[in-house]
Amino acid sequence: MKKNNYAVIMAGGIGSRFWPISTSETPKQFHDMLGVGETLIQKTFNRLESLVPSENMIIATNKTYKDIVLKQLPKLTEKQLFLEPAMRNTAPCILATALKVYSQNPKGVMLIAPSDHWIDDEKEFLQNIQTSFDASNKDEILMTLGIKPSSPNTGYGYIQYEENSKEIKKVKTFKEKPNLENAKKYIAEGGYLWNAGIFVWTAKSIIKAFKDHLPAMHDLFQEGAAFWNTDQEQDFIDNNYARSENISIDYGIIEKANNVHVLPVDFGWNDLGTWGSLYNKLANSKTENITIGGETIYRESEGNIVKTQSHKKVIIQGLSNFIVAEKDGVLLICPKEKEQDIKEIATEVKTKYGDI
């Protein structure tokens, strides 16, 4: 039943590879990165509303972003925010929100979804989530969605699954982000999917997995059993969250559990992790210039992506395959092939000029 469906939208990242648009004060999930009239977190929230009641949405984010979230998602109440007082990767946050869901509804089934991914075919995506909800309700399994690979991409981890005729496959193993040679090998062999970091399970099942595989973390958060969904919840989190292990859900649970299953999917997914991935999402060819926000005249230029404020007029002459991004008096001009340097650039700027 729909009333048992919950979603935890993960919105705590900084997105430093999208500097200067994305900063620690206002990360990329709170920006309209694609020029569609909605921020990434708004797009994610609205996408899920047809499957998950708005009152069953939980936004997991840093305490710093509380006001931004409430402003951008006015349907939410403060009790629907899980505000992290410290950065502890994904496992502690997922356990805490599972306990929060379970205390409210022991039959709750949860979707864990990043706030900053792009999905082309939203109808197909929602059907895939419903399939995962149904499977998780039927059996005590931990579900993940695996993207059917379109190329030997080295930017994603891979999921190897057992070949069978069933729609949902049992996971054999998880592979770290490979080099190009291994990525090509995975594609040639078949039976591999990209790991998108999208999960579905019942609150009961994932809590049991934590009890089995991360018992110290489980016991720590069980100390707050009386406080979930009460006025004392945030105080408990503030006083205890930093004591939890700093570990991802993948390392802590998913790669250890023997009941992990994957649904192979193909709904036009992009994790929007870099300027290059954003360009590839929006461009119809490798030579097309992409403008987001302002207005641009391109002269003898190709393959550029320009992101600026809506009132800005930009003229590009004789420039190809560059990132041009401007926000609040900060201008970045960087070759797309050097985009891996942007995190380092942002750190250098912060050292020299402070937070800008």
C-alpha positions as a printed NumPy array, in Angstrom:
array([[  0.   ,   0.   ,   0.   ],
       [  1.202,   3.49 ,  -0.829],
       [  0.966,   4.592,   2.801],
       [  3.8  ,   2.155,   3.612],
       [  6.117,   3.663,   0.984],
       [  8.879,   5.954,   2.234],
       [ 11.735,   7.783,   0.539],
       [ 14.964,   9.048,   2.038],
       [ 16.458,  11.673,  -0.256],
       [ 20.18 ,  12.009,   0.357],
       [ 21.072,  15.691,   0.111],
       [ 24.159,  16.223,   2.227],
       [ 26.928,  16.356,  -0.377],
       [ 28.909,  19.459,  -1.336],
       [ 29.37 ,  18.736,  -5.053],
       [ 32.75 ,  20.459,  -5.216],
       [ 33.375,  19.281,  -8.779],
       [ 30.702,  21.799,  -9.836],
       [ 32.522,  24.764,  -8.299],
       [ 31.967,  27.74 ,  -8.471],
       [ 28.219,  27.113,  -8.829],
       [ 28.226,  24.461,  -6.124],
       [ 29.803,  25.56 ,  -2.842],
       [ 29.723,  24.372,   0.743],
       [ 27.154,  27.111,   1.475],
       [ 24.853,  26.167,  -1.424],
       [ 25.664,  22.757,  -2.961],
       [ 24.595,  21.632,  -6.416],
       [ 21.402,  19.864,  -5.253],
       [ 19.958,  23.274,  -4.406],
       [ 20.697,  24.724,  -7.875],
       [ 18.835,  24.493, -11.165],
       [ 21.84 ,  22.891, -12.842],
       [ 19.975,  22.038, -16.036],
       [ 18.038,  25.245, -16.551],
       [ 14.644,  23.499, -16.249],
       [ 13.081,  25.777, -13.636],
       [ 13.573,  23.376, -10.702],
       [ 16.553,  22.647,  -8.514],
       [ 17.848,  19.083,  -8.496],
       [ 16.322,  18.327,  -5.092],
       [ 12.964,  19.773,  -6.163],
       [ 13.069,  17.636,  -9.29 ],
       [ 13.794,  14.529,  -7.216],
       [ 11.053,  15.277,  -4.668],
       [  8.429,  15.965,  -7.331],
       [  9.391,  12.826,  -9.261],
       [  8.759,  10.616,  -6.243],
       [  5.496,  12.184,  -5.076],
       [  3.31 ,   9.96 ,  -7.266],
       [  4.735,   6.875,  -5.537],
       [  5.547,   8.116,  -2.032],
       [  3.194,  10.383,  -0.045],
       [  4.851,  13.737,   0.605],
       [  4.46 ,  13.206,   4.358],
       [  6.562,  10.014,   4.001],
       [  9.534,  11.819,   2.461],
       [ 12.627,  12.283,   4.595],
       [ 15.427,  14.605,   3.549],
       [ 18.81 ,  13.622,   4.951],
       [ 21.151,  16.576,   4.877],
       [ 23.612,  18.611,   6.913],
       [ 22.22 ,  20.875,   9.629],
       [ 23.645,  23.823,   7.687],
       [ 21.091,  23.309,   4.902],
       [ 17.939,  23.137,   7.022],
       [ 16.563,  26.513,   5.928],
       [ 17.39 ,  25.937,   2.249],
       [ 15.561,  22.591,   2.246],
       [ 12.45 ,  23.977,   3.944],
       [ 12.382,  26.919,   1.528],
       [ 12.762,  24.774,  -1.583],
       [ 10.4  ,  22.01 ,  -0.391],
       [  7.577,  23.856,   1.381],
       [  5.445,  20.704,   1.756],
       [  7.896,  19.357,   4.314],
       [  7.706,  19.757,   8.065],
       [ 10.824,  19.979,  10.229],
       [ 10.15 ,  16.452,  11.522],
       [ 10.781,  15.169,   7.993],
       [ 14.352,  16.436,   8.041],
       [ 17.199,  14.267,   9.231],
       [ 19.857,  16.836,  10.048],
       [ 23.388,  15.477,  10.32 ],
       [ 25.584,  17.39 ,  12.778],
       [ 28.733,  15.747,  11.376],
       [ 29.801,  14.081,   8.134],
       [ 29.818,  10.312,   8.61 ],
       [ 29.25 ,   8.939,   5.086],
       [ 26.042,   7.114,   4.175],
       [ 25.714,   4.145,   6.55 ],
       [ 24.902,   6.032,   9.803],
       [ 22.377,   8.228,   8.05 ],
       [ 20.611,   5.248,   6.461],
       [ 20.428,   3.316,   9.733],
       [ 19.09 ,   6.319,  11.631],
       [ 16.404,   7.069,   9.055],
       [ 15.437,   3.381,   8.935],
       [ 14.919,   3.439,  12.703],
       [ 12.946,   6.653,  12.279],
       [ 10.704,   5.008,   9.661],
       [ 10.319,   1.776,  11.644],
       [  9.266,   3.615,  14.813],
       [  6.561,   5.331,  12.774],
       [  5.517,   2.346,  10.66 ],
       [  6.956,  -1.163,  11.188],
       [  5.687,  -2.103,   7.71 ],
       [  7.549,   0.754,   6.041],
       [  9.496,   0.049,   2.846],
       [ 12.173,   2.584,   1.976],
       [ 13.7  ,   4.022,  -1.157],
       [ 17.164,   5.541,  -0.696],
       [ 17.671,   8.052,  -3.518],
       [ 20.374,  10.643,  -4.208],
       [ 19.02 ,  14.176,  -4.594],
       [ 21.167,  15.124,  -7.578],
       [ 20.656,  12.462, -10.27 ],
       [ 18.974,  13.012, -13.615],
       [ 16.418,  10.543, -14.98 ],
       [ 15.031,  10.759, -18.512],
       [ 12.164,   8.244, -18.377],
       [ 10.486,   9.005, -15.076],
       [  7.571,   6.629, -15.759],
       [  9.97 ,   3.714, -16.258],
       [ 11.906,   4.742, -13.151],
       [  8.784,   4.749, -10.992],
       [  7.739,   1.346, -12.347],
       [ 11.182,   0.002, -11.419],
       [ 10.869,   1.412,  -7.904],
       [  7.414,  -0.136,  -7.515],
       [  8.809,  -3.494,  -8.655],
       [ 11.519,  -3.137,  -5.998],
       [  8.998,  -2.15 ,  -3.333],
       [  6.907,  -5.245,  -4.152],
       [  9.932,  -7.573,  -4.067],
       [ 11.18 ,  -6.138,  -0.768],
       [  7.764,  -6.549,   0.808],
       [  7.585, -10.169,  -0.352],
       [ 11.049, -11.338,   0.756],
       [ 13.664, -10.183,   3.242],
       [ 16.078,  -8.846,   0.64 ],
       [ 18.133,  -5.714,   0.099],
       [ 17.477,  -4.29 ,  -3.353],
       [ 19.589,  -2.044,  -5.523],
       [ 18.98 ,  -0.685,  -9.007],
       [ 21.725,  -1.421, -11.52 ],
       [ 22.028,   0.664, -14.671],
       [ 22.52 ,  -1.247, -17.903],
       [ 25.894,   0.084, -19.102],
       [ 26.071,   1.974, -22.381],
       [ 29.871,   2.209, -22.395],
       [ 32.947,   0.96 , -20.484],
       [ 32.726,   3.872, -18.07 ],
       [ 35.48 ,   4.094, -15.45 ],
       [ 33.602,   6.586, -13.274],
       [ 31.167,   4.089, -11.728],
       [ 31.406,   0.965,  -9.626],
       [ 30.012,  -2.202, -11.199],
       [ 27.59 ,  -4.868,  -9.953],
       [ 28.053,  -8.444, -11.165],
       [ 24.906, -10.552, -10.963],
       [ 23.961, -14.191, -11.31 ],
       [ 22.505, -14.995, -14.699],
       [ 18.939, -16.336, -14.541],
       [ 15.587, -15.83 , -16.215],
       [ 14.142, -13.793, -13.36 ],
       [ 13.602, -10.039, -13.565],
       [ 15.436,  -9.5  , -10.268],
       [ 18.95 , -10.967, -10.047],
       [ 20.998, -12.088,  -7.053],
       [ 24.191, -10.083,  -6.734],
       [ 27.474, -11.989,  -7.092],
       [ 29.894,  -9.233,  -6.243],
       [ 30.562,  -5.498,  -6.327],
       [ 33.514,  -4.075,  -8.226],
       [ 35.249,  -0.8  ,  -7.432],
       [ 35.589,   1.827, -10.157],
       [ 37.723,  -0.025, -12.739],
       [ 40.475,   1.054, -15.089],
       [ 39.514,   1.189, -18.761],
       [ 40.85 ,  -2.296, -19.485],
       [ 38.683,  -3.892, -16.797],
       [ 35.65 ,  -1.794, -17.723],
       [ 35.912,  -3.075, -21.296],
       [ 36.238,  -6.607, -19.929],
       [ 33.052,  -6.245, -17.874],
       [ 31.102,  -4.979, -20.867],
       [ 32.397,  -7.779, -23.102],
       [ 31.579, -10.485, -20.553],
       [ 28.079,  -9.216, -19.815],
       [ 26.329,  -9.699, -16.498],
       [ 27.54 ,  -6.363, -15.13 ],
       [ 25.641,  -3.175, -14.284],
       [ 26.626,   0.31 , -13.151],
       [ 26.131,   0.923,  -9.45 ],
       [ 23.815,   3.944,  -9.187],
       [ 23.576,   4.069,  -5.383],
       [ 19.776,   3.68 ,  -5.429],
       [ 18.422,   1.198,  -2.866],
       [ 15.074,  -0.248,  -1.739],
       [ 14.345,  -2.375,   1.352],
       [ 11.985,  -2.626,   4.263],
       [ 13.022,  -0.718,   7.353],
       [ 12.944,  -4.022,   9.24 ],
       [ 15.324,  -5.751,   6.787],
       [ 17.965,  -3.028,   6.718],
       [ 17.904,  -2.656,  10.52 ],
       [ 18.547,  -6.405,  10.812],
       [ 21.421,  -6.089,   8.324],
       [ 23.013,  -3.414,  10.504],
       [ 22.561,  -5.599,  13.587],
       [ 24.376,  -8.421,  11.767],
       [ 27.164,  -6.467,  10.057],
       [ 27.638,  -3.203,  11.977],
       [ 26.459,  -4.129,  15.482],
       [ 28.206,  -1.263,  17.276],
       [ 26.45 ,   1.305,  15.099],
       [ 23.164,  -0.537,  15.497],
       [ 23.47 ,  -0.537,  19.29 ],
       [ 24.48 ,   3.136,  19.37 ],
       [ 21.374,   4.304,  17.531],
       [ 19.073,   1.876,  19.337],
       [ 19.878,   3.899,  22.456],
       [ 17.633,   6.547,  20.942],
       [ 14.656,   4.236,  20.401],
       [ 12.398,   6.354,  22.594],
       [ 13.306,   9.583,  20.788],
       [ 12.616,   8.899,  17.095],
       [  9.935,  11.193,  15.668],
       [  9.735,  13.19 ,  18.902],
       [ 10.978,  16.616,  19.927],
       [ 14.007,  14.895,  21.512],
       [ 15.183,  13.241,  18.274],
       [ 17.507,  16.053,  17.161],
       [ 19.107,  16.328,  20.592],
       [ 19.874,  12.616,  20.514],
       [ 21.385,  12.919,  17.031],
       [ 23.41 ,  15.984,  17.993],
       [ 24.853,  14.201,  21.028],
       [ 25.529,  10.803,  19.459],
       [ 25.868,  10.991,  15.685],
       [ 29.576,  11.864,  15.662],
       [ 30.253,   8.721,  17.726],
       [ 29.175,   6.496,  14.816],
       [ 31.633,   4.893,  12.433],
       [ 32.436,   6.861,   9.274],
       [ 31.556,   4.287,   6.609],
       [ 29.474,   3.985,   3.453],
       [ 26.427,   1.752,   3.119],
       [ 28.274,  -0.107,   0.348],
       [ 31.308,  -1.055,   2.481],
       [ 29.384,  -1.457,   5.712],
       [ 26.396,  -3.495,   4.561],
       [ 25.868,  -4.087,   0.85 ],
       [ 29.209,  -5.788,   0.151],
       [ 28.835,  -8.019,   3.226],
       [ 25.202,  -9.118,   3.139],
       [ 24.219, -12.323,   1.324],
       [ 20.67 , -11.241,   0.505],
       [ 21.437,  -8.386,  -1.911],
       [ 19.531,  -8.399,  -5.212],
       [ 19.628,  -6.098,  -8.193],
       [ 17.051,  -4.991, -10.737],
       [ 18.672,  -4.204, -14.12 ],
       [ 17.193,  -0.91 , -15.33 ],
       [ 17.452,   1.47 , -18.257],
       [ 15.586,   4.723, -17.633],
       [ 18.13 ,   7.206, -18.966],
       [ 20.253,   7.804, -15.872],
       [ 23.004,  10.337, -15.298],
       [ 24.606,  10.97 , -11.924],
       [ 25.483,  14.565, -12.857],
       [ 28.755,  14.3  , -11.004],
       [ 30.859,  16.666, -13.135],
       [ 30.585,  19.478, -15.654],
       [ 31.472,  16.905, -18.309],
       [ 28.576,  14.634, -17.332],
       [ 26.25 ,  17.64 , -17.393],
       [ 27.495,  18.571, -20.867],
       [ 27.038,  14.992, -22.102],
       [ 23.491,  14.992, -20.752],
       [ 22.49 ,  18.214, -22.515],
       [ 24.481,  18.127, -25.769],
       [ 23.238,  16.342, -28.876],
       [ 26.745,  16.131, -30.345],
       [ 30.352,  16.506, -29.219],
       [ 30.592,  19.876, -30.944],
       [ 27.4  ,  21.513, -29.69 ],
       [ 27.756,  24.494, -27.355],
       [ 25.556,  24.404, -24.249],
       [ 24.324,  27.505, -22.418],
       [ 22.582,  27.38 , -19.026],
       [ 21.224,  30.524, -17.419],
       [ 22.454,  33.42 , -19.531],
       [ 22.612,  34.222, -23.24 ],
       [ 25.698,  33.419, -25.274],
       [ 27.043,  34.223, -28.729],
       [ 29.538,  31.607, -29.936],
       [ 32.014,  32.516, -32.681],
       [ 34.307,  29.87 , -34.112],
       [ 33.746,  27.851, -30.934],
       [ 32.439,  24.367, -30.243],
       [ 31.945,  21.829, -27.47 ],
       [ 31.677,  24.409, -24.665],
       [ 29.392,  24.519, -21.654],
       [ 28.573,  27.956, -20.225],
       [ 26.69 ,  28.335, -16.936],
       [ 26.01 ,  31.851, -15.714],
       [ 23.335,  34.01 , -14.141],
       [ 20.186,  34.579, -16.158],
       [ 20.863,  38.238, -16.952],
       [ 24.416,  37.746, -18.226],
       [ 25.381,  38.112, -21.879],
       [ 28.467,  36.095, -22.831],
       [ 30.464,  36.18 , -26.067],
       [ 32.846,  33.306, -26.762],
       [ 35.366,  33.678, -29.606],
       [ 37.717,  30.911, -30.746],
       [ 37.244,  28.643, -27.718],
       [ 36.508,  24.913, -27.868],
       [ 35.771,  22.233, -25.279],
       [ 35.844,  24.533, -22.249],
       [ 33.824,  24.952, -19.063],
       [ 32.849,  28.57 , -18.403],
       [ 31.021,  28.969, -15.1  ],
       [ 30.222,  32.202, -13.269],
       [ 28.53 ,  32.907,  -9.959],
       [ 28.541,  35.945,  -7.666],
       [ 31.651,  37.539,  -9.083],
       [ 33.654,  34.308,  -9.443],
       [ 34.512,  33.135, -12.954],
       [ 35.972,  29.737, -13.859],
       [ 37.376,  29.026, -17.316],
       [ 38.721,  25.473, -17.538],
       [ 39.267,  22.911, -20.338],
       [ 36.777,  20.066, -20.054],
       [ 39.642,  17.59 , -20.148],
       [ 41.025,  19.182, -16.965],
       [ 37.76 ,  19.116, -15.   ],
       [ 39.277,  16.664, -12.505],
       [ 41.363,  19.618, -11.289],
       [ 38.334,  21.657, -10.231],
       [ 38.212,  20.313,  -6.667],
       [ 41.873,  21.284,  -6.264],
       [ 41.199,  24.684,  -7.813],
       [ 38.331,  25.304,  -5.381],
       [ 40.598,  24.43 ,  -2.459],
       [ 43.3  ,  26.804,  -3.724],
       [ 40.78 ,  29.623,  -4.12 ],
       [ 39.444,  29.041,  -0.605],
       [ 42.986,  29.15 ,   0.801],
       [ 43.748,  32.44 ,  -0.965],
       [ 40.398,  34.253,  -0.794],
       [ 38.357,  32.397,   1.833],
       [ 34.792,  31.275,   1.226],
       [ 33.525,  33.045,  -1.899]])
